[in-house]
Amino acid sequence: MSPHAVARMAVVKTTTPRSVAVLFVPILLGLIGGCKTAAPPPPPASAPVEVAPAAKAKPVPPEETVRVTASRLNVRSQPTTAGATVARVKKGERLLVLGRDGDWVQVKLADGTSGWVSGAYVRKDELCPGDKANAELLSDVPLSFNQGAAIGRVVIEATVSSSGSVASTRVVQDTTGAPELLERALTEVRAFQFAPPIRNCKPAPFIYTYTRNF
């Protein structure tokens, strides 16, 4: 082989690695660029949450009742005098109202029977308060202050009406010996107001004993 040929081959050998390196760099850069991690997608927008208003309990209307005003009253199957009589009620009986139709009232009896009565022979019944055995004093009781030795004691028995006012008084005891002190005690007890006891849906009169120390 001639020296020139060897030189040409040497040139070829020394230039080949450079061309390979030049070609390899762009490819490598392209691969690196393609390996970049993609940005995560944005989180979905949160949907608005509707807040339901708090449920409010509906007030239950009080039961309506009526009282029979006739000595005897027919309870009929229909709101007409042509309706068959299903029961009879007496004066003063309380009936539960189920409905109305003109001048007729649909009622329910204590035994569960239901029917119609003429509205002309019943009246609306007032709500009955529960029975209460004891009375309640609504007024302030005067305090007893003694300067020096005690003078004495006055005991008064007062009759209280169903309206809660003192109707009459009776002196049970007076150890003061002073008419002005007795009169003071009487004035005090006569001004008292009470909530009377309740019996059978009505306030009842009662006796109240007032003790005043001087």
C-alpha positions as a Markdown table, in Angstrom:
| # | Residue | x | y | z |
|---|---|---|---|---|
| 1 | Met | 0.0 | 0.0 | 0.0 |
| 2 | Ser | 1.3 | 3.4 | -0.9 |
| 3 | Pro | 2.0 | 6.1 | 1.7 |
| 4 | His | -0.7 | 8.3 | 0.2 |
| 5 | Ala | -3.3 | 5.7 | 0.6 |
| 6 | Val | -2.4 | 5.2 | 4.2 |
| 7 | Ala | -2.7 | 8.9 | 4.8 |
| 8 | Arg | -6.1 | 9.0 | 3.1 |
| 9 | Met | -7.3 | 6.1 | 5.2 |
| 10 | Ala | -6.0 | 7.9 | 8.4 |
| 11 | Val | -8.0 | 11.0 | 7.4 |
| 12 | Val | -11.1 | 8.9 | 7.0 |
| 13 | Lys | -10.6 | 7.2 | 10.4 |
| 14 | Thr | -10.0 | 10.5 | 12.2 |
| 15 | Thr | -13.0 | 12.3 | 10.6 |
| 16 | Thr | -15.6 | 9.6 | 11.1 |
| 17 | Pro | -15.9 | 9.9 | 14.9 |
| 18 | Arg | -16.5 | 13.6 | 14.6 |
| 19 | Ser | -19.3 | 13.2 | 12.1 |
| 20 | Val | -20.9 | 10.6 | 14.4 |
| 21 | Ala | -20.6 | 12.8 | 17.4 |
| 22 | Val | -22.1 | 15.7 | 15.5 |
| 23 | Leu | -25.1 | 13.6 | 14.4 |
| 24 | Phe | -25.5 | 12.1 | 17.9 |
| 25 | Val | -25.7 | 15.3 | 19.8 |
| 26 | Pro | -28.9 | 16.6 | 18.2 |
| 27 | Ile | -30.5 | 13.2 | 18.6 |
| 28 | Leu | -29.5 | 13.0 | 22.2 |
| 29 | Leu | -30.9 | 16.5 | 22.8 |
| 30 | Gly | -34.1 | 15.5 | 21.1 |
| 31 | Leu | -34.5 | 12.5 | 23.3 |
| 32 | Ile | -33.8 | 14.5 | 26.5 |
| 33 | Gly | -36.3 | 17.1 | 25.5 |
| 34 | Gly | -38.9 | 14.4 | 24.9 |
| 35 | Cys | -38.4 | 13.0 | 28.3 |
| 36 | Lys | -39.5 | 16.1 | 30.2 |
| 37 | Thr | -42.3 | 15.5 | 32.7 |
| 38 | Ala | -45.7 | 16.9 | 31.5 |
| 39 | Ala | -47.3 | 19.5 | 33.8 |
| 40 | Pro | -50.2 | 18.0 | 35.9 |
| 41 | Pro | -53.7 | 19.0 | 34.8 |
| 42 | Pro | -55.4 | 21.7 | 36.9 |
| 43 | Pro | -57.7 | 20.4 | 39.6 |
| 44 | Pro | -61.4 | 20.3 | 38.6 |
| 45 | Ala | -63.3 | 23.3 | 39.9 |
| 46 | Ser | -65.3 | 22.4 | 43.0 |
| 47 | Ala | -69.0 | 22.5 | 42.5 |
| 48 | Pro | -70.9 | 24.9 | 44.8 |
| 49 | Val | -72.5 | 23.1 | 47.8 |
| 50 | Glu | -76.1 | 24.0 | 48.4 |
| 51 | Val | -77.0 | 24.4 | 52.1 |
| 52 | Ala | -80.6 | 23.4 | 52.8 |
| 53 | Pro | -82.4 | 25.5 | 55.4 |
| 54 | Ala | -83.0 | 23.8 | 58.7 |
| 55 | Ala | -86.4 | 22.1 | 58.8 |
| 56 | Lys | -88.9 | 23.9 | 61.1 |
| 57 | Ala | -91.5 | 21.9 | 62.9 |
| 58 | Lys | -95.0 | 23.0 | 62.1 |
| 59 | Pro | -97.0 | 24.0 | 65.2 |
| 60 | Val | -99.8 | 21.6 | 65.9 |
| 61 | Pro | -103.1 | 23.5 | 66.3 |
| 62 | Pro | -104.9 | 22.8 | 69.6 |
| 63 | Glu | -107.9 | 20.5 | 69.5 |
| 64 | Glu | -111.2 | 22.3 | 69.3 |
| 65 | Thr | -114.1 | 21.0 | 71.4 |
| 66 | Val | -117.7 | 22.1 | 71.9 |
| 67 | Arg | -120.2 | 21.7 | 74.7 |
| 68 | Val | -123.7 | 20.5 | 74.3 |
| 69 | Thr | -126.3 | 23.2 | 75.3 |
| 70 | Ala | -129.5 | 21.2 | 74.6 |
| 71 | Ser | -130.9 | 18.9 | 77.2 |
| 72 | Arg | -130.5 | 16.0 | 74.6 |
| 73 | Leu | -129.0 | 16.2 | 71.2 |
| 74 | Asn | -129.1 | 13.7 | 68.3 |
| 75 | Val | -125.8 | 12.8 | 66.6 |
| 76 | Arg | -126.5 | 12.1 | 62.9 |
| 77 | Ser | -124.7 | 10.2 | 60.2 |
| 78 | Gln | -125.0 | 13.1 | 57.7 |
| 79 | Pro | -125.1 | 16.9 | 58.2 |
| 80 | Thr | -128.9 | 17.0 | 57.8 |
| 81 | Thr | -132.0 | 16.2 | 59.8 |
| 82 | Ala | -132.6 | 13.4 | 57.4 |
| 83 | Gly | -129.4 | 11.6 | 58.5 |
| 84 | Ala | -129.8 | 8.5 | 60.7 |
| 85 | Thr | -129.3 | 9.0 | 64.4 |
| 86 | Val | -126.1 | 7.3 | 65.4 |
| 87 | Ala | -126.0 | 8.5 | 69.1 |
| 88 | Arg | -127.5 | 10.9 | 71.6 |
| 89 | Val | -125.6 | 13.3 | 73.9 |
| 90 | Lys | -126.6 | 15.2 | 77.0 |
| 91 | Lys | -126.3 | 18.8 | 78.1 |
| 92 | Gly | -122.7 | 19.7 | 79.2 |
| 93 | Glu | -121.0 | 16.8 | 77.3 |
| 94 | Arg | -117.7 | 17.8 | 75.6 |
| 95 | Leu | -117.4 | 16.8 | 72.0 |
| 96 | Leu | -114.2 | 16.8 | 69.8 |
| 97 | Val | -114.7 | 18.8 | 66.6 |
| 98 | Leu | -113.6 | 17.0 | 63.4 |
| 99 | Gly | -115.0 | 19.4 | 60.8 |
| 100 | Arg | -117.8 | 21.7 | 59.8 |
| 101 | Asp | -120.3 | 21.9 | 57.0 |
| 102 | Gly | -122.4 | 25.0 | 57.1 |
| 103 | Asp | -124.4 | 25.1 | 60.4 |
| 104 | Trp | -123.5 | 21.5 | 61.1 |
| 105 | Val | -120.5 | 20.3 | 63.2 |
| 106 | Gln | -118.8 | 17.0 | 62.8 |
| 107 | Val | -117.9 | 15.6 | 66.2 |
| 108 | Lys | -116.3 | 12.6 | 67.9 |
| 109 | Leu | -117.7 | 11.3 | 71.1 |
| 110 | Ala | -115.8 | 9.9 | 74.1 |
| 111 | Asp | -116.5 | 6.3 | 73.0 |
| 112 | Gly | -115.1 | 7.0 | 69.5 |
| 113 | Thr | -118.4 | 7.4 | 67.7 |
| 114 | Ser | -118.4 | 10.2 | 65.1 |
| 115 | Gly | -121.3 | 12.0 | 63.5 |
| 116 | Trp | -122.9 | 15.4 | 62.9 |
| 117 | Val | -124.7 | 17.7 | 65.3 |
| 118 | Ser | -126.5 | 21.0 | 64.7 |
| 119 | Gly | -124.3 | 24.0 | 65.5 |
| 120 | Ala | -127.3 | 25.7 | 67.1 |
| 121 | Tyr | -127.1 | 23.4 | 70.1 |
| 122 | Val | -123.4 | 23.5 | 70.9 |
| 123 | Arg | -121.0 | 26.2 | 71.9 |
| 124 | Lys | -117.3 | 26.4 | 71.6 |
| 125 | Asp | -115.6 | 25.1 | 74.7 |
| 126 | Glu | -112.8 | 26.9 | 76.3 |
| 127 | Leu | -109.5 | 25.1 | 77.0 |
| 128 | Cys | -109.7 | 23.5 | 80.4 |
| 129 | Pro | -106.7 | 24.1 | 82.7 |
| 130 | Gly | -105.5 | 21.2 | 84.7 |
| 131 | Asp | -106.7 | 20.8 | 88.3 |
| 132 | Lys | -104.5 | 22.6 | 90.8 |
| 133 | Ala | -104.9 | 21.8 | 94.5 |
| 134 | Asn | -103.1 | 24.8 | 96.0 |
| 135 | Ala | -103.6 | 28.5 | 95.7 |
| 136 | Glu | -100.8 | 30.9 | 94.9 |
| 137 | Leu | -100.2 | 34.3 | 96.5 |
| 138 | Leu | -99.4 | 36.9 | 93.9 |
| 139 | Ser | -98.8 | 39.8 | 96.2 |
| 140 | Asp | -95.8 | 40.5 | 98.3 |
| 141 | Val | -96.1 | 39.8 | 102.0 |
| 142 | Pro | -95.0 | 42.7 | 104.3 |
| 143 | Leu | -92.0 | 41.9 | 106.4 |
| 144 | Ser | -92.2 | 42.2 | 110.1 |
| 145 | Phe | -89.7 | 44.5 | 111.8 |
| 146 | Asn | -89.6 | 44.8 | 115.6 |
| 147 | Gln | -87.8 | 47.6 | 117.4 |
| 148 | Gly | -87.1 | 46.3 | 120.9 |
| 149 | Ala | -89.4 | 43.6 | 122.4 |
| 150 | Ala | -92.1 | 42.0 | 120.3 |
| 151 | Ile | -95.5 | 43.6 | 120.6 |
| 152 | Gly | -97.8 | 40.7 | 119.6 |
| 153 | Arg | -99.4 | 38.8 | 116.8 |
| 154 | Val | -102.5 | 39.1 | 114.6 |
| 155 | Val | -104.1 | 36.1 | 112.9 |
| 156 | Ile | -106.7 | 36.7 | 110.3 |
| 157 | Glu | -108.8 | 34.2 | 108.3 |
| 158 | Ala | -109.6 | 35.6 | 104.8 |
| 159 | Thr | -112.2 | 34.2 | 102.5 |
| 160 | Val | -110.9 | 34.4 | 98.9 |
| 161 | Ser | -113.3 | 34.4 | 95.9 |
| 162 | Ser | -112.8 | 32.5 | 92.7 |
| 163 | Ser | -111.5 | 35.7 | 91.1 |
| 164 | Gly | -108.6 | 35.7 | 93.6 |
| 165 | Ser | -109.7 | 38.7 | 95.6 |
| 166 | Val | -110.3 | 38.7 | 99.4 |
| 167 | Ala | -114.1 | 38.8 | 99.9 |
| 168 | Ser | -114.3 | 38.8 | 103.7 |
| 169 | Thr | -112.1 | 38.6 | 106.8 |
| 170 | Arg | -112.3 | 37.3 | 110.3 |
| 171 | Val | -109.9 | 38.1 | 113.2 |
| 172 | Val | -108.9 | 34.8 | 114.8 |
| 173 | Gln | -106.3 | 36.2 | 117.2 |
| 174 | Asp | -104.9 | 39.6 | 118.3 |
| 175 | Thr | -102.3 | 39.7 | 121.0 |
| 176 | Thr | -101.0 | 43.2 | 120.2 |
| 177 | Gly | -103.6 | 45.1 | 122.2 |
| 178 | Ala | -103.2 | 48.0 | 119.7 |
| 179 | Pro | -106.2 | 48.7 | 117.4 |
| 180 | Glu | -104.0 | 50.5 | 114.9 |
| 181 | Leu | -101.8 | 47.4 | 114.4 |
| 182 | Leu | -104.9 | 45.2 | 113.9 |
| 183 | Glu | -106.2 | 47.6 | 111.3 |
| 184 | Arg | -102.9 | 47.6 | 109.5 |
| 185 | Ala | -102.9 | 43.8 | 109.3 |
| 186 | Leu | -106.5 | 43.8 | 108.0 |
| 187 | Thr | -105.6 | 46.4 | 105.4 |
| 188 | Glu | -102.7 | 44.3 | 104.3 |
| 189 | Val | -104.6 | 41.1 | 103.8 |
| 190 | Arg | -107.5 | 42.7 | 102.0 |
| 191 | Ala | -105.1 | 44.0 | 99.4 |
| 192 | Phe | -103.8 | 40.5 | 98.6 |
| 193 | Gln | -104.4 | 38.9 | 95.1 |
| 194 | Phe | -104.3 | 35.2 | 94.6 |
| 195 | Ala | -104.3 | 32.6 | 91.8 |
| 196 | Pro | -107.1 | 30.3 | 93.2 |
| 197 | Pro | -107.0 | 26.5 | 93.0 |
| 198 | Ile | -108.6 | 24.8 | 90.0 |
| 199 | Arg | -111.2 | 22.2 | 90.3 |
| 200 | Asn | -113.1 | 20.7 | 87.4 |
| 201 | Cys | -111.7 | 23.3 | 85.0 |
| 202 | Lys | -112.9 | 26.2 | 87.2 |
| 203 | Pro | -111.2 | 28.4 | 89.8 |
| 204 | Ala | -112.5 | 27.7 | 93.3 |
| 205 | Pro | -112.9 | 29.9 | 96.4 |
| 206 | Phe | -110.8 | 29.1 | 99.5 |
| 207 | Ile | -109.8 | 30.2 | 103.0 |
| 208 | Tyr | -106.4 | 31.9 | 103.6 |
| 209 | Thr | -104.9 | 32.3 | 107.0 |
| 210 | Tyr | -102.7 | 35.4 | 107.5 |
| 211 | Thr | -100.4 | 35.7 | 110.4 |
| 212 | Arg | -98.8 | 39.1 | 111.1 |
| 213 | Asn | -96.1 | 39.5 | 113.8 |
| 214 | Phe | -95.5 | 43.0 | 115.3 |
